[in-house]
Amino acid sequence: MTASAGQPRKLLPGRLVLASHNAGKLREFASLLAPYGLEVVSAKELGLPEPAETGTTFLDNARIKALAATQATGLPALADDSGCEVAALGGAPGVYTADWATQPDGSRDYGPAMERVWREANANPDRGCAFVATLVLAWPDGHTEGFEGRTEGQWTWPPRGAQGFGFDPIFVPDGETLTYAEMSMAEKARLSHRARAFRALAAACLG
């Protein structure tokens, strides 16, 4: 899906702000974007504050972050809003995935968040789970383009692997035996919700 009507706008080579303070996302996107002549700098590196994510959908929150970053820097910006939807929890945590991991001091720790999934969903035999990612590209004039990717799978317990971030250690994509966190970056990119959203973005706006 796209967030704008008509022909998607092309993104030209140059600097691009990743509207995120997440080091794992920066590594992942820098690798994905390098072949397109894009130099990725994170919002954290630029000292940008994290805007309040007041939207009720992934697209809303990604748009908020992308527009805040592009307006603050005058550079095109890319934002990701993603989350884990657990079937036994009615799709929670969903857009509140990061909130589940937020600690009293404002830091994020996904260990307790994963434990909460186990604690609240373990009694239900349905282990269905999906990872959803929405990407929004924004330009300083306020134009945006949005794309969504989704990967179905199962949640597992206990957590396994140390390669990923977020809920990766408890998510096994359908047809696989490894969690996201047990996969190499290349293996994860083949299957991941974020990579699927990126492929849609690349086909529309890059190259």
N, C-alpha and C positions, 0 to 999 in steps of 0.2 A: 504494500500500500504506500501511497505517497501523501505528503501533507499539503501539497499544492496542486492546483489544476493545471492542465496544459502540459507543454513540454518541460521535462525536468531541467533545471539549470545546471550547467557544467561547472565543476570546480577546477580551477586552473592550478598548475604546480606552484608551490611556494609554501609559506608558513601557514600552519593550521593549529588553532588552539583546541586541545582536547579538554572539554569542560568537565574535568574530573580531578579528584585528589587521590585516586586509587592507583597505586604504582603498578598493580597487576594489569589493569586496563590499559595503562600507558604503554607497557611492554607489548601487549597484544595488538593494540592499534598501530603503534609505530612500525611493527613488523608487517601488518597488513597494508599500510599506506606507503611504505618506502618505495615499492615499484612504480608508484604514480608520481614521483617527484615531489612528494609532500614532506615537509619538515614539521614534525609534530612536537609541540610544546604544551605541557599540561597547565591547567589553571593553577595548580599548586606551585609550580615553578615560577609563575608570573605573580604570585601572591594574591590571587583573586579569591574573594570569599565565596563560600558555597551558598547559593541562594536557597531560600525556603522552597521545598518541593511541595507545593500546595495543590497539585493536580490530583485528579481521581483516576487517571489512566497513565500507562507508561508513556504514551505519546505526549500528554500534557506536561509531565515532569521533564521529559527530554527536551521539549521545546523551551520550557522555562530556563533550563540550564544553558542550552545553546545560545539563546538570545541574550542572556546575561553576559556570557563570555564574549560574544562578538561585539556587543555594545560597549563593553569595558576596554576592549583592545583595538577595535577597528579592523580586526582580522576575521576571516571565516572561522567558524567554530563548529565542532562536532561534539554532540552529547549523546550519551547512552543512558537509557533507563531500563533496567532489567530486573527480573525477579524470578522467584521460585513459586510455582503454584502446585500445592499439594492437594490431591483430589479428596483425601479423607478430611481435610480441613476446609472444604468448600472453596478451594482456590487460594487460601491464605498460605504464606504471607503476601503474595502478589506484589502490588505496588508498595507495600509496607515492608518488603524484605530487608532493606537497610535499617529501618526503624527497629526491627527485631534484634539487630546486632548492635544497636547504639547503647553505649554504656553511660552511666551518670556523668562522667567527665567529658562526654561528647565523642570519645573514641569509639571505634567499632571492633567488636570481637564476635566472630561468627561461630565460635565454639558453643557458647550458650544458646545461640539461635538454632544451631543444629540440634542441640539437646532438647530444645523446646519442641521441634518437629517430632523427635522420637517420643517425647513424653506425651504429647497431645494426640499423636496419630498412631502410636504403636498398637493400640487395642483394636484398630480397624484393619482387616485383612487387605484392604485396597492400598497397594503401595504406589499407585499411579502418581506421577509427578511430571511437570513440564517446566522447562526453563524458557522464558520469553525475553526477548531483547528488542527494544525500539531505538533506532538511531535517528537523530535529527541533525541535519546540516543547516546552519544559519549564516546569513550574510549581514554585514553592517546595515544594509538598507531594510532589514526586517524580513526578507524572503527566507522561507524555510522549505526543506524537503525532508520527508520522513519515511522510514522503512522498518518493517518488522520481520523478525525471524523467530522461529519456535522449534524446540526439540522436545519430543515426548520421551519419557523414560520411567524409571522407578527410583524411589529413594531407598537407601539401604542403611543399615547400622551394624557395626560401628563405622565411623568415618575411615576412609582409606586414601592414602596418597598425600603428597606434599607439593605437587606441581601447580595447582590451581589457586583459586581464591574464592571467597564467599562460600556458597553452599556446594562447591565442586566436590569435596570429599564424600558427600553422601548421594551424589547423583550418577546413575548409570543409564546412559541413553539406550533406547530400545535397540535390540540386536547386538549389544556389546556386553562384555563382562567386566570391563574396567570402569572405574569412576572417572569423571573429568580430571580429578586431581592425580590420577595414576597415569594419565596420558601425556605424551609430549605435546608441545605447542602445535606441531604439525598435525598430530592425530586429533587433537581437540578441534582444530580449525576445520577439519573435514566434516565434523558433526555438529559443531556448536551453534546454538541459537544466535549468538553474536556474529559468528562468521556467516551464517545464512542471511542475516540482516545486512551485513557488509557486502555480500555478493550482490544483493539487490541494489544497494546504493552504488556500488562500483559500475554495474551495468547501466545505471541511469545517469550518473553524474561524473564518472571518472573516465579517463582515456580519450 
